[in-house]
């Protein structure tokens, strides 16, 4: 950790590895963190399915004879 004074304030900065370790430790202490992780996975899965569905629908509209740059 690095710290410096700016007037009456002390400013602290964590390095990347320290921050990740701190977040993992804090996550273990917060009971809701597991639920949040599950909710995040669910949201990302729904988003991925929505995007996949959009491109599947789009691909079906072009057909087999579609060639980018020639149509």
N, C-alpha and C positions, 0 to 999 in steps of 0.2 A: 504494500500500500504506500502511496505517496501522499504527502500532505504539504500544504503551504498556507501561509497567512496572507490574508488580503484585508487590510484594515482591522476591524474587530472580528472578522470571520476567519474560520479555519476551513479550508477546502480540502477534501479528500478525494483521491482517485484510486480505484482498484485496477490492477492489471487484468487482462482477459481471463487467465487461468484462475486467479483469485475470485473474480466475479462469478465464474461458472461454479466453482466450489461453494461459494457462499449461497448461490441460488439453490443448489442441490441440498445443502444443509437446511436452508429455510423451508424448502419444499417438504422435507421430512417432518418438520415441526408443525406444519399447517395441515390439519386433517382434510380440508377441502381440496388440497392440491391434486390428489388422485382423481377426484371427480372432475376437476378442471382439465386434466390431461385427457380423460375419456371424452369429455365434451369437445375438446379441440380435435381429437381424432375423428369424431363423428362429423363435425363441421367440415373438415378437410375432405373426408370421404364423400360427403354430399356434394361439395363443390366440384370434386374430380368427376363424379358421376354426371353432374349437370353439364360440364364442359365436354365430356365424352359424348353425351347424348346430342349436344349441339353439333359437334363435328360429324357424328354419324348421320344425322339428319341432312346436314349440308352435303356430305359426300353422296348421299342417295339422290339428291337433286341433279347432280351433274351427269350421272350415268357413265357408261364405259367409254364413250367417244370423246369425253372432255380431255383436252390437253392444254395445260396452261401456256399462254402465249400464242396459241393458234386459233382460239375461238373468239 
